[in-house]
Every structure is written in structure tokens, then in C-alpha cells.
Amino acid sequence: MEQDQRILARITEMVVDEHRLRQALAAGEIDDASEQRQLGQLERELDQCWDLLRRRRAKSEFGENPDDAQVRPSSQVEGYRG
């Protein structure tokens, strides 16, 4: 469960970063292209974290070792919402 807590903490950090980016755009501190590029990266990493957390929980639920779940490439988990 400690690993799950680390994943959840990283998700929280990324959500804070997302809000910070949106505020920076609204304040004129960054341009649209920069915001979109950075948001895209955050969204891909968020998708991977949610996917990993979901798969860890499923393994645990079915008596398997959750540590066997590995981060999958963003192309495999793109668009996933936890």
C-alpha cells in the first residue's frame, strides 16, 4: 500500500501542476503553446499513474502481487480516466 500512496501523492502533485499551468496562462505568464505542451505531458503521465494504480489494486484484489504491475507506455493507456 505504501507504493499506492506514493502514486496517489504523485497524482496530487500533477493536479496541482495542472492548476498552476492554467493560472499561469490566465495571468499571461506563459503562452498557449507552452501550456498545451506541458498539459499534454502531465495528462500522459496522469493516465499512466491512474492505469498503474488501477492494475495494482486489481492484482491485490485477486491475490496477486501488486508489485508485479509495471508502468505501461502512454500510448497504451492514453485517455484513461481513473
BAFI-3210 file (N, C-alpha, C; in Angstrom, 3 decimals, decimal comma, padded with zeros to 6 digits):
// residues 82
n [1|2|3|4|5|6|7|8|9|10|11|12|13|14|15|16|17|18|19|20|21|22|23|24|25|26|27|28|29|30|31|32|33|34|35|36|37|38|39|40|41|42|43|44|45|46|47|48|49|50|51|52|53|54|55|56|57|58|59|60|61|62|63|64|65|66|67|68|69|70|71|72|73|74|75|76|77|78|79|80|81|82]
n.u [000,814|002,075|003,393|001,160|000,267|002,340|001,990|-000,539|000,133|001,818|-000,011|-001,619|000,263|000,610|-001,926|-002,003|000,069|-001,164|-003,257|-001,678|-000,439|-002,665|-003,419|-001,147|-001,300|-003,701|-002,866|-001,129|001,499|002,585|002,473|-000,143|000,827|002,939|001,540|-000,199|001,636|002,914|000,690|-000,155|001,935|001,653|-000,936|-000,513|001,242|-000,396|-002,418|-000,894|-000,222|-002,774|-003,575|-001,606|-002,100|-004,742|-004,316|-002,571|-004,256|-006,167|-004,642|-003,968|-006,520|-007,186|-005,452|-002,881|000,536|000,850|003,103|004,043|002,877|003,615|004,625|002,961|003,534|002,645|001,161|-000,366|-002,134|-003,369|-005,791|-007,138|-009,162|-009,113]
n.v [-001,204|001,157|001,903|002,470|004,743|006,491|006,731|007,928|010,343|011,439|011,810|013,779|015,869|016,347|017,246|019,639|020,930|021,120|022,936|025,138|025,665|026,410|028,724|030,282|030,671|032,135|034,418|035,432|034,639|032,512|031,235|029,995|027,751|026,793|026,125|024,119|022,165|021,457|020,689|018,505|016,677|016,326|015,182|012,759|011,489|011,403|009,671|007,317|006,935|006,583|004,277|002,432|002,396|001,410|-001,154|-002,245|-002,342|-004,137|-006,483|-006,928|-007,323|-009,759|-011,491|-011,478|-010,327|-006,952|-005,503|-006,554|-005,230|-002,994|000,232|001,216|002,086|005,397|005,427|003,135|003,582|005,939|008,436|007,189|007,433|007,623]
n.w [000,000|000,500|-001,848|-003,429|-002,117|-002,712|-005,454|-005,526|-004,250|-006,162|-008,240|-007,077|-006,938|-009,666|-010,410|-009,014|-010,391|-012,889|-012,351|-011,694|-014,151|-015,698|-014,364|-014,784|-017,539|-017,685|-016,375|-018,155|-018,088|-019,405|-022,784|-025,023|-026,482|-024,899|-022,578|-023,552|-024,410|-021,996|-020,479|-021,970|-021,531|-018,747|-018,686|-020,023|-018,237|-015,980|-016,897|-017,080|-014,374|-013,152|-014,500|-013,662|-010,890|-010,852|-011,965|-010,050|-007,829|-008,755|-009,051|-006,372|-005,290|-006,422|-005,229|-006,213|-006,627|-006,208|-006,852|-009,155|-011,225|-013,786|-015,046|-017,922|-021,392|-022,447|-024,786|-024,651|-022,592|-023,012|-022,608|-020,600|-017,746|-014,352]
ca.u [000,000|002,953|003,593|-000,085|000,244|003,284|001,349|-001,583|000,795|002,283|-001,210|-001,979|001,249|000,347|-003,149|-001,581|000,808|-002,141|-003,904|-000,669|-000,295|-003,854|-003,339|-000,067|-001,837|-004,679|-002,142|-000,256|002,883|003,010|001,592|-000,981|001,622|003,654|000,561|-000,676|002,725|003,100|-000,518|-000,134|002,855|001,008|-002,062|000,027|001,763|-001,559|-003,024|-000,045|-000,347|-004,096|-003,564|-000,786|-002,821|-005,878|-003,816|-002,040|-005,406|-006,781|-003,784|-004,132|-007,865|-007,241|-004,439|-001,597|001,468|000,661|004,392|004,292|002,334|004,628|004,123|002,855|003,755|001,476|000,344|-001,279|-003,096|-003,830|-007,219|-007,738|-009,507|-009,328]
ca.v [000,000|002,323|002,285|003,104|006,095|007,304|007,001|008,926|011,614|011,974|012,277|015,052|016,857|016,681|018,039|020,979|021,489|021,457|024,183|026,187|025,989|027,139|030,059|030,996|031,082|033,193|035,616|035,860|034,275|031,575|031,289|028,813|026,604|026,254|025,484|022,880|021,183|020,994|019,961|017,212|015,811|015,992|014,273|011,426|010,897|011,095|008,450|006,197|006,716|006,002|002,913|001,618|002,249|000,507|-002,519|-002,696|-002,674|-005,353|-007,609|-007,134|-007,861|-011,151|-012,264|-011,431|-009,338|-005,679|-005,001|-007,084|-004,277|-002,037|001,377|000,923|003,272|006,280|005,083|002,050|003,995|007,281|008,685|006,517|008,309|006,810]
ca.w [000,000|000,505|-003,247|-003,868|-001,544|-003,494|-006,744|-005,265|-003,964|-007,453|-008,940|-006,444|-007,390|-011,071|-010,442|-008,588|-011,528|-013,923|-011,935|-011,790|-015,572|-016,151|-013,771|-015,465|-018,832|-017,445|-015,935|-019,237|-017,774|-020,449|-023,949|-025,269|-026,935|-023,735|-021,695|-024,172|-024,403|-020,629|-020,084|-022,658|-020,797|-017,472|-018,925|-020,344|-017,013|-015,139|-017,439|-016,692|-012,927|-012,866|-015,025|-012,767|-009,628|-011,102|-012,149|-008,751|-006,983|-009,290|-008,677|-004,935|-005,074|-006,862|-004,545|-006,904|-006,105|-006,903|-007,318|-010,498|-012,197|-014,244|-015,820|-019,355|-022,227|-022,513|-025,953|-024,266|-021,579|-023,355|-022,494|-019,445|-016,627|-013,150]
c.u [000,852|003,190|002,337|-000,167|001,200|002,681|000,270|-000,983|001,293|001,103|-001,627|-001,032|000,952|-000,920|-002,840|-000,819|-000,131|-002,841|-002,940|-000,479|-001,474|-003,864|-002,267|-000,533|-002,798|-003,998|-001,195|001,214|003,461|002,033|000,828|-000,163|002,364|002,702|000,121|000,383|002,889|001,882|-000,566|000,762|002,241|-000,114|-001,581|000,534|000,634|-002,240|-002,226|-000,182|-001,683|-004,144|-002,784|-001,507|-003,989|-005,411|-003,224|-003,190|-006,085|-005,948|-003,951|-005,473|-007,949|-006,091|-003,090|-000,730|001,301|001,973|004,778|003,756|003,409|003,948|004,102|003,103|002,478|000,582|-000,657|-002,381|-003,696|-005,349|-007,885|-008,024|-009,864|-010,449]
c.v [001,260|002,823|002,969|004,531|007,017|007,669|008,069|010,302|012,256|012,498|013,637|016,158|017,300|017,511|019,482|021,666|021,919|022,773|025,365|026,626|026,810|028,568|030,903|031,480|032,250|034,506|036,141|035,542|033,268|031,693|029,974|027,570|025,960|025,518|024,142|021,795|020,593|020,219|018,577|016,218|015,375|014,977|012,871|010,734|010,552|009,812|007,222|005,897|006,070|004,548|001,989|001,373|001,269|-000,944|-003,081|-003,137|-003,956|-006,584|-007,941|-007,790|-009,342|-011,992|-012,319|-010,336|-008,022|-005,102|-005,545|-006,145|-003,241|-000,900|000,981|002,206|004,099|005,945|003,976|002,516|005,365|007,387|008,003|007,521|007,439|007,281]
c.w [000,000|-000,915|-003,787|-003,350|-002,289|-004,849|-006,560|-004,965|-005,254|-008,261|-008,388|-006,886|-008,822|-011,214|-010,027|-009,723|-012,645|-013,595|-012,061|-013,241|-016,081|-015,592|-014,454|-016,833|-018,654|-017,060|-017,016|-019,011|-018,757|-021,613|-024,112|-025,617|-025,762|-022,807|-022,269|-024,149|-023,002|-020,122|-020,724|-021,945|-019,471|-017,662|-019,247|-019,077|-016,039|-015,595|-016,997|-015,200|-012,580|-013,329|-014,092|-011,446|-009,777|-011,226|-010,860|-007,855|-007,457|-008,922|-007,206|-004,625|-005,415|-006,309|-005,239|-006,280|-006,878|-007,440|-008,693|-011,586|-012,521|-015,011|-017,285|-020,146|-022,344|-023,704|-025,641|-023,333|-021,875|-023,269|-021,343|-018,363|-015,445|-012,291]
res [m|e|q|d|q|r|i|l|a|r|i|t|e|m|v|v|d|e|h|r|l|r|q|a|l|a|a|g|e|i|d|d|a|s|e|q|r|q|l|g|q|l|e|r|e|l|d|q|c|w|d|l|l|r|r|r|r|a|k|s|e|f|g|e|n|p|d|d|a|q|v|r|p|s|s|q|v|e|g|y|r|g]
***
